[in-house]
Amino acid sequence: MKHVYPFAALVGQDDMKQALLIAAIDPLIGGVLVFGDRGTGKSTAVRSLAALLPPMQAVKSCPYQCDPQQQSSACPYCKGSRKRQSITVAVPVVDLPLGATEDRVLGALDLQKALREGVKAFEPGLLAKAHRGFLYVDEVNLLEDHLVDLLLDVAASGENLIEREGLSLRHPARFVLVGSGNPEEGELRPQLLDRFGLSIDVKTPMDLETRLEVLKRRDAFDQDPVAFCAHYESQQQALQALIVKARASLASVALPDEVMRYIAQLCMKLGTDGLRGELGLMRAARVLSAMREHSETSIQDVIDVAPSVLSHRLRRDPLEESASASVIARALRDMANA
Amino acid sequence: MSCVVQQKFEALLASPLSLAANLLLVDPLGLGGIHCKARVSPWRSGWVKPFLSLAARLGPVIELASHADEQSLRGGIDWASSLHQGKAYVEQGVLARVNSGLLKIGMADRLNPSLAALIGQALDQRGFACLLLDEALEDEPGIPVFLSCRLAFWIGEINLLNTKLELLGENDLLDARNMRNSISISPAAFRVLGEAALAFGVDDLRAPQFALRAYRALKALALVMHPVSKPMHDEEALLGALIALVYGPRARRLPQPSEAEPAREDAMQSPQSSPKPDRESAESEGEPAKAERDQANDDQGQEGLSRQESVTKQNDPPAEGDREEAPPLSFEQVLAIAVGAAQALLPAGLLASSALAATAMARSSSSMGRSGSRSNAGLRGRSLGVREGTPGPRSRLHVLATIRAAVPWQRLRAPVSNGALLRIERSDLRVHRYEQRDQLTTVFVVDASGSAALHRLAEVKGAVELLLAQCYVRRDQVAVIAFRLDQAQLLLPPTRSLTRAKRQLAALPGGGGTPLASALALTSKLITNWRRQGQRIQAIVLSDGKANIDIEGKPGRAKAMHDAHHQAKLLAKLALTGSRLVWVDTAPRPSSEAQSMAQAMRASYMLLPYANAQGLVALAS
């Protein structure tokens, strides 16, 4: 197996790492958007997730890696078969190439079976592969619009509904959508932006020491991936333990009224559209508290996730110069003083 | 004997082309490949052929067919044999077959973006190397940046014309390949490569990683060629050559020699550590190198940066003990020599061409939406899938989808007598559906001369931003051409990105003469180009029509008006063939010059003495 650069060995980019961890702990957060310069480790971070996340149980030979614990209603495979064996698999992290066709993404008629056996069978696409894992779209802003719509639609509903070529079926497709891109090459429509749970701006580190550290680690990895991964193994384990623990305690984290009130006030102050901002903020803050092993969410947790939850949801005057991050920072400051 | 080797090695260091080619063969997977920006020429075929034939002896070399599609890259079911044999045959895709070898892509500038994305993604797995031959013209979009940024070496006609390729022996390269992993790199070299990237304005962190790998490959080569304990070259010279090779084309600024640096350099050169290639190439291309330095000195804008840099240098503790034989050079000395050597190796006018690097990103962004041809409905464009229908002159049969549609019915249909496997009926026929991107690009041609210029420019900026704000939905693009002093200039290439427009329009000077003729000439040239890329264009000219600079950039009203009229008539041809032209007269009262000019270029004429942003947007939509 090819070695993957370990997540724990990524230098800097703490916001991005935090966002990915939040999404890994609570997939319902609704996708992560990473926008920024080239060569900042976006792809490396996402691709390293597979090795970091605790392996999961899946139904053997189910094309959708269903959870054996849950009686899945939607999965055509599990519904049919009586005996279900459980196996351990890695959490899927699927790369969606820019040029992917609808067939490949959604799935299509299995031609091989059709030709050989004359059977009408469905060949699962990338969405099926990504079920219970991550779907990574590099350069999401360059992806054909109809594909982005489709992805977001499936991501939101958790099911892939297929009505084509005489096939009619649905299968579960719950995944965390991770998109990355460079805003200079085109922006995402606001409707799409809004449907990502978290949005992160990454910048190339410009100080020499950080850059050198990146270089050194990458070089060490290239020279001897086995030793490098072994060196970071304990940190990877610790992160994995953190994820497992946070997932377990997530349900028991309390959300005091005053924190709820603070969230609502912040969103009102920023004038975010709809209630997605509040809901997302609540959810993300709770995950952060779970990661920090707090029994209840504090205002500090909210403040720490606010930029990534809200920055892409501000109703932005396109001619406004100031970045949304600073608008949020200002609002937070005002609220602290008030 | 060793003298010959020495010379050979020095020749290698001095020629970026040879260096790139040989290093790529030493570490093909780690370096990603070469992006060669050059059109077909004896020079290009002169080096590509021997390079490929040597590469073929070291691993598989596959040439990507110009009509390659996703399936041929990724592999899939081989339909012809499957139907013939009645069994499913899976054929391997190009990306699988090229395993550890070299993929040659000719006419890479015409590469479909979705294929480019696939190749870029595959490059991340480090399975092969690419040779991209990019034939884009100056003002055409080249290959997408997400692909080129994954390749270590960018070489082009501009800096390499007539350089000869020297390839090393197969065995040397293979030995170096094997030895590469055992080469150790001193902390000082890390620092030099890291800091030099910053000094040249190379932000992308992939670049220093490439430089590092190239360095390792180069050191391995040096060892293979001359396996004596004493290294035949100083680290600085090697580093300098690599900095020039990897960072040069990506550079967005040139490092500035701070005041203290020359003195230090002199002091340090007194021991024998003076890098030879530096001196030699400085002599051979003395003038250009000097010009380059002067240019760097002229570039006062970066002063703050270099000062900051020298501060960090002073704070750094000198790196110690990383070199055994040579008198220990401190880290900043190594850096200074290496950067100096790199600058000497870089040809004059590089920044002009690697400002290309800065705009390359810009330009290629527009490549995403281009269909590559004049609109020809139904047969071209990006594939949108299939629909039912009979193939004909306006639609192409989609073989796969047709078979797919026919397959479920085979049992029901009467068996075929002639031995064919499939019985296809009319209702099974499927044809390609293409997206005809009817993309509108609005070009503002702005008169930035005279006193009203600043106001007008501000309004145009406002209009551009307002238009772009609407473009979320409409997917249109905006470009700006401005003219003042003695020439016209494309200020903002067609873009859909507000972020970028804001940045590029931020500082836009005004004042000076009115070179209307060159502005119109540039406008028609660019419109023709863009139309060839499948865009619909409308141009809005804002001027009072009072030209006073002729097409050669010389003052003189009469000649200037004459030239402008001539150019306007040329533009009229474009207006007749479908581009909408609007002339906005910005003079306080209707000016006869503007009216006659508008008439000559068949533009609709408007008087808008106080051109405001909303008004312009209304005109454009």
Interface residues (C-beta under 8 A of the other chain):
Chain A: K2 D37 R38 G39 T40 G41 S43 R47 D95 P97 L98 G99 A100 T101 E102 A108 L109 L111 Q112 A114 L115 R116 G118 K120 D138 E139 L142 E144 H146 E165 G166 P183 E184 E185 G186 E187 R189 P190 T204 P205 M206 L208 R211 L212 V214 L215 K216 R218 D219 D222 Q223 P318 L319 E321
Chain B: G30 E70 I77 S82 L83 G86 K87 A88 N112 P113 S114 L115 A116 A117 L118 Q121 D124 Q125 V145 F146 C149 N181 I185 F190 R191 L193 G194 E195 A197 L198 D203 D204 L205 R206 A207 P208 Q209 L212 R213 T312 M361 A362 S365 M368 R382 S383 L384 G385 L400 I403 R404 A405 V407 P408 Q410 R411 L421 G462 E465 L466 L468 A469 Y472 V473 R496 S497 L498 T499 R500 K502
